[in-house]
């Protein structure tokens, strides 16, 4: 992916640790060693003079400074994706990566068929589909891990349904 080359390595590694909450999982997703990720995070912390993570027994959570840097890094990553896509569009290549979040109901039949139709018309497009519970799908888009979402509506709670029924009686 060309857009990754437009981004600073330390920010990409840092952002992956924020997303996963783990040096090990970030390293696996980035296909690099844990020590490489650790060095990049340490270099950022040294450069900024503040800890970017609260290190806990079960992973790492961004500190207040880390959250600020993560917001910047995410905007930077999304902007790099956008620029690369626009440059490709100028060349008429119609290629790129589309990140979609979906609840399981759409991911079983509807989404694969829709993606297949798109790929027939635009073979340069690649799709990354993340399947999650309906309550999490919107958050995935808001967090910047997908540009679009498909989810089913959540059923009303039993309390609201019974209170609605009692008002109509």
ZAGU-744468 format. One record per residue (C-alpha): y, x, z; residue in one letter. Coordinates in nm, 3 decimals, always signed. Layout:
N
@y:Y&x:X&z:Z&doro:A
...
//
This chain:
169
@y:+0.000&x:+0.000&z:+0.000&doro:X
@y:+0.322&x:+0.149&z:-0.118&doro:X
@y:+0.534&x:-0.023&z:+0.148&doro:X
@y:+0.360&x:+0.180&z:+0.422&doro:X
@y:+0.485&x:+0.497&z:+0.258&doro:X
@y:+0.842&x:+0.372&z:+0.301&doro:X
@y:+0.796&x:+0.345&z:+0.678&doro:X
@y:+0.800&x:+0.618&z:+0.939&doro:X
@y:+0.449&x:+0.706&z:+1.056&doro:X
@y:+0.541&x:+0.704&z:+1.423&doro:X
@y:+0.686&x:+0.352&z:+1.395&doro:X
@y:+0.382&x:+0.222&z:+1.208&doro:X
@y:+0.147&x:+0.366&z:+1.470&doro:X
@y:+0.366&x:+0.241&z:+1.754&doro:X
@y:+0.378&x:-0.111&z:+1.608&doro:X
@y:+0.000&x:-0.118&z:+1.571&doro:X
@y:-0.039&x:-0.029&z:+1.940&doro:X
@y:+0.201&x:-0.312&z:+2.026&doro:X
@y:-0.004&x:-0.554&z:+1.813&doro:X
@y:-0.342&x:-0.449&z:+1.951&doro:X
@y:-0.250&x:-0.343&z:+2.304&doro:X
@y:-0.480&x:-0.043&z:+2.270&doro:X
@y:-0.461&x:+0.311&z:+2.136&doro:X
@y:-0.828&x:+0.297&z:+2.038&doro:X
@y:-0.804&x:-0.033&z:+1.850&doro:X
@y:-0.479&x:+0.076&z:+1.682&doro:X
@y:-0.648&x:+0.397&z:+1.567&doro:X
@y:-0.942&x:+0.201&z:+1.427&doro:X
@y:-0.714&x:-0.036&z:+1.236&doro:X
@y:-0.507&x:+0.254&z:+1.102&doro:X
@y:-0.818&x:+0.460&z:+1.021&doro:X
@y:-0.690&x:+0.763&z:+1.215&doro:X
@y:-0.788&x:+0.936&z:+1.539&doro:X
@y:-0.682&x:+0.809&z:+1.880&doro:X
@y:-0.510&x:+1.142&z:+1.947&doro:X
@y:-0.298&x:+1.100&z:+1.632&doro:X
@y:-0.176&x:+0.760&z:+1.752&doro:X
@y:-0.118&x:+0.893&z:+2.104&doro:X
@y:+0.086&x:+1.188&z:+1.972&doro:X
@y:+0.306&x:+0.962&z:+1.761&doro:X
@y:+0.374&x:+0.727&z:+2.054&doro:X
@y:+0.446&x:+1.025&z:+2.283&doro:X
@y:+0.686&x:+1.169&z:+2.025&doro:X
@y:+0.878&x:+0.842&z:+2.011&doro:X
@y:+0.892&x:+0.823&z:+2.391&doro:X
@y:+1.017&x:+1.183&z:+2.404&doro:X
@y:+1.276&x:+1.120&z:+2.133&doro:X
@y:+1.409&x:+0.807&z:+2.305&doro:X
@y:+1.369&x:+0.938&z:+2.659&doro:X
@y:+1.201&x:+0.621&z:+2.788&doro:X
@y:+0.846&x:+0.493&z:+2.825&doro:X
@y:+0.766&x:+0.244&z:+2.550&doro:X
@y:+0.455&x:+0.105&z:+2.716&doro:X
@y:+0.336&x:+0.000&z:+3.057&doro:X
@y:-0.008&x:+0.154&z:+3.070&doro:X
@y:-0.259&x:-0.071&z:+3.241&doro:X
@y:-0.632&x:-0.044&z:+3.311&doro:X
@y:-0.707&x:-0.290&z:+3.030&doro:X
@y:-0.463&x:-0.169&z:+2.767&doro:X
@y:-0.099&x:-0.114&z:+2.698&doro:X
@y:+0.189&x:-0.361&z:+2.708&doro:X
@y:+0.529&x:-0.288&z:+2.556&doro:X
@y:+0.801&x:-0.212&z:+2.811&doro:X
@y:+1.148&x:-0.364&z:+2.769&doro:X
@y:+1.247&x:-0.064&z:+2.557&doro:X
@y:+0.919&x:-0.095&z:+2.367&doro:X
@y:+0.988&x:-0.460&z:+2.288&doro:X
@y:+1.328&x:-0.368&z:+2.143&doro:X
@y:+1.175&x:-0.093&z:+1.931&doro:X
@y:+0.889&x:-0.324&z:+1.823&doro:X
@y:+1.137&x:-0.586&z:+1.699&doro:X
@y:+1.317&x:-0.316&z:+1.498&doro:X
@y:+0.990&x:-0.171&z:+1.363&doro:X
@y:+0.865&x:-0.517&z:+1.262&doro:X
@y:+1.189&x:-0.596&z:+1.076&doro:X
@y:+1.164&x:-0.256&z:+0.907&doro:X
@y:+0.800&x:-0.317&z:+0.802&doro:X
@y:+0.874&x:-0.665&z:+0.666&doro:X
@y:+1.177&x:-0.536&z:+0.477&doro:X
@y:+0.970&x:-0.256&z:+0.322&doro:X
@y:+0.710&x:-0.512&z:+0.207&doro:X
@y:+0.985&x:-0.728&z:+0.059&doro:X
@y:+1.148&x:-0.440&z:-0.128&doro:X
@y:+0.820&x:-0.319&z:-0.277&doro:X
@y:+0.736&x:-0.674&z:-0.387&doro:X
@y:+1.078&x:-0.718&z:-0.548&doro:X
@y:+1.050&x:-0.386&z:-0.731&doro:X
@y:+0.707&x:-0.484&z:-0.860&doro:X
@y:+0.846&x:-0.821&z:-0.973&doro:X
@y:+1.120&x:-0.639&z:-1.166&doro:X
@y:+0.845&x:-0.457&z:-1.353&doro:X
@y:+0.665&x:-0.784&z:-1.421&doro:X
@y:+0.353&x:-0.665&z:-1.241&doro:X
@y:+0.308&x:-0.967&z:-1.015&doro:X
@y:+0.108&x:-0.782&z:-0.760&doro:X
@y:+0.115&x:-0.742&z:-0.388&doro:X
@y:-0.040&x:-0.860&z:-0.067&doro:X
@y:-0.009&x:-1.210&z:+0.073&doro:X
@y:-0.076&x:-1.248&z:+0.445&doro:X
@y:-0.181&x:-1.597&z:+0.553&doro:X
@y:-0.281&x:-1.736&z:+0.891&doro:X
@y:-0.510&x:-2.036&z:+0.897&doro:X
@y:-0.703&x:-2.254&z:+1.133&doro:X
@y:-1.076&x:-2.271&z:+1.067&doro:X
@y:-1.058&x:-2.614&z:+0.905&doro:X
@y:-0.860&x:-2.482&z:+0.609&doro:X
@y:-1.033&x:-2.143&z:+0.595&doro:X
@y:-1.377&x:-2.281&z:+0.515&doro:X
@y:-1.325&x:-2.452&z:+0.179&doro:X
@y:-0.962&x:-2.524&z:+0.088&doro:X
@y:-0.813&x:-2.178&z:+0.129&doro:X
@y:-1.087&x:-1.985&z:-0.059&doro:X
@y:-1.053&x:-2.221&z:-0.357&doro:X
@y:-0.673&x:-2.194&z:-0.356&doro:X
@y:-0.690&x:-1.816&z:-0.335&doro:X
@y:-0.943&x:-1.803&z:-0.621&doro:X
@y:-0.709&x:-2.010&z:-0.841&doro:X
@y:-0.413&x:-1.784&z:-0.758&doro:X
@y:-0.615&x:-1.469&z:-0.829&doro:X
@y:-0.713&x:-1.605&z:-1.172&doro:X
@y:-0.346&x:-1.642&z:-1.264&doro:X
@y:-0.222&x:-1.334&z:-1.076&doro:X
@y:-0.507&x:-1.081&z:-1.049&doro:X
@y:-0.277&x:-0.824&z:-0.888&doro:X
@y:-0.236&x:-1.035&z:-0.575&doro:X
@y:-0.449&x:-0.953&z:-0.275&doro:X
@y:-0.484&x:-1.191&z:+0.017&doro:X
@y:-0.533&x:-1.113&z:+0.383&doro:X
@y:-0.637&x:-1.425&z:+0.573&doro:X
@y:-0.637&x:-1.433&z:+0.950&doro:X
@y:-0.829&x:-1.724&z:+1.102&doro:X
@y:-0.723&x:-1.836&z:+1.449&doro:X
@y:-0.715&x:-2.147&z:+1.667&doro:X
@y:-0.444&x:-2.396&z:+1.558&doro:X
@y:-0.233&x:-2.323&z:+1.867&doro:X
@y:-0.212&x:-1.952&z:+1.770&doro:X
@y:-0.153&x:-1.983&z:+1.395&doro:X
@y:+0.220&x:-2.051&z:+1.416&doro:X
@y:+0.265&x:-1.759&z:+1.656&doro:X
@y:+0.099&x:-1.526&z:+1.406&doro:X
@y:+0.369&x:-1.611&z:+1.151&doro:X
@y:+0.647&x:-1.585&z:+1.409&doro:X
@y:+0.515&x:-1.243&z:+1.513&doro:X
@y:+0.533&x:-1.130&z:+1.150&doro:X
@y:+0.160&x:-1.082&z:+1.096&doro:X
@y:+0.155&x:-1.348&z:+0.822&doro:X
@y:+0.411&x:-1.502&z:+0.588&doro:X
@y:+0.253&x:-1.845&z:+0.574&doro:X
@y:+0.028&x:-2.063&z:+0.786&doro:X
@y:-0.210&x:-2.354&z:+0.742&doro:X
@y:-0.324&x:-2.539&z:+1.050&doro:X
@y:-0.432&x:-2.878&z:+1.164&doro:X
@y:-0.213&x:-3.080&z:+1.395&doro:X
@y:-0.313&x:-3.071&z:+1.757&doro:X
@y:-0.436&x:-3.404&z:+1.888&doro:X
@y:-0.215&x:-3.565&z:+2.151&doro:X
@y:-0.327&x:-3.500&z:+2.507&doro:X
@y:-0.518&x:-3.769&z:+2.690&doro:X
@y:-0.226&x:-3.815&z:+2.927&doro:X
@y:+0.023&x:-3.885&z:+2.651&doro:X
@y:-0.223&x:-4.111&z:+2.469&doro:X
@y:-0.292&x:-4.319&z:+2.778&doro:X
@y:+0.075&x:-4.342&z:+2.871&doro:X
@y:+0.156&x:-4.454&z:+2.515&doro:X
@y:-0.120&x:-4.714&z:+2.527&doro:X
@y:+0.001&x:-4.848&z:+2.859&doro:X
@y:+0.356&x:-4.894&z:+2.723&doro:X
@y:+0.224&x:-5.106&z:+2.436&doro:X
@y:+0.015&x:-5.338&z:+2.659&doro:X
//
